[in-house]
Amino acid sequence: MTFLRQLIALTLIISPLLIRSPLTLAKELPQLIQQNRQQLLTVDGKPFFMLGGELGNSSASNMDYMKDIWPKLKAMSLNTLLAPVYWELIEPKEGEFDFSLVDQLLKEAEKQQIKLVILWFGSWKNSMSCYVPAWVKRDQQRFPRAKDSQGRSQEILTPFSDANLMADLKAYSALMDYLHKKDKQHTVIMMQVENEIGMLPSARDYHPGANKAFAAAVPTELMQYLTQHQAQLAPELLQRWQAQGSPTQGNWEDVFGKSLATDEIFMAWHFARFTNAIAAAGKALHPIPAYVNAALNRPNVKPGDYPSAGPLPQVMDIWQAGAPAIDIFAPDFYNPDFKAWNDLYTRNNKALFIPEHHFDETLAAKAFFAFGQYNTLGFSPFSIESVEDAANEPLGKTYRTLHQLTNLLVQYPAKTHRAGVLLDKQNSEQKVILGDYEFTFRHDYTLGWSPAAKEDEWPTAGALIIQTGAEDYVVAGTGIVVTFKNRNADKIAGIDRIEEGNYVKGKWQRGRVMNGDQDHQGRHLRIEVGNYGIQQLKLYSYE
Ligand code: DGJ
């Protein structure tokens, strides 16, 4: 081999190593990438699914209080903690920052090898401005409040004030600058900007600045966005615009009509611009992904009776137009209809992140469902420290299972290659089509073998299925029984083989081969209620 060829060969061998060497990877900030027809979060250069939990609001205000919480998080195999950073505590005096709490949080998370998503409790927390420092709260001349339709000031900073924006932006920027300098391990992987923004008790703000903006023309940037994205707009918004004749200029009521929905659209734009300015300033210092979460509204409740104008499905396009620095708009779940809401949040193939879900007994099943049905970046129940028996918590068993599936989730995107199933007594059956086969998932209790099947309520069951080859599937979940059909009616589907097992460092290690009673003599695949596991399924067909 000539020297030149040796050099080329050497370069070919070592360059991939250089690209993947831990040294290089460690320098890569967390980011969102597009790969295999889905959006993925990468941490140190590798895809990362957040198997998370969010702290109760006040827990991270004292690190002694946190001491008993970390072991619970480890016991549940969380890889990510969503923890607030409070404006009032980092900037107790204007311009004087105290990052001691953040510093301790970073150090402890790093020690525990748990990543952090920081929740910026800045101008708004569940609509209110309870986390702004006292020097902001007490100076309403300088930091004006939103007003209701009667002109009464609320404990909500108005977004129609440059002073309000600059005060929050400076504090958030100081935090991001601090993270950029201190967080060399990239423990913080994402930022939540504000928390459940929304206008109460009126659908819109009646501050004089708001009234002026409401009477003025809809900004050209928004009109251009709507015109350019007309084909993808949510029907809720499109219909309002079309009902007015799709005008391309005019004030808010000219363009969208006179209604509370228009008040919400107007506020959504201004909340979005405000939040975008903060997120963009932060990203300029430390460019990691950012999201905004939403309190979901209940049916037949009017804007203003629910916190109006957060990034809800009906105003999602407005948020997208107004806040390009926000990567994800995320639903918080304290409502029923898990699937219906997630469907709305994933329109146009958007990635999903579930930063909050009420801590209840449905979590494990919903985590399986969410990671199967959607390109979910993460799942995170609220008040994670309230767990009673962390070592035996079903969510922990689910996270240990989901963690093993990382490579498969990266490789096989939702809809085309994977699907999710969510079942209870009322909805005890669901069909899934993947490749040549149709799968019927039923709740485990439909078998009637368990005495608990007679109860009025069944535990929520959930699963995901991934197609990995023409006849190969991976099923993971809890409380399900699955039968199969070839989609070609002339062919009959049978089980070639089912194995239960685990992926260890990405490699399948089989446990039992599930035949006989375990697959009902070749009729079904089953993961009982109370079990949380993975089975590999190979089908075959005959005529
Ligand atoms: C949703 C909020 O985002 C959380 O901070 C917390 O207040 C919960 N609601 C309480 O249920």
Residues whose N, C-alpha, C, O or C-beta is under 5 A from the ligand:
A	BS01	DGJ	E196
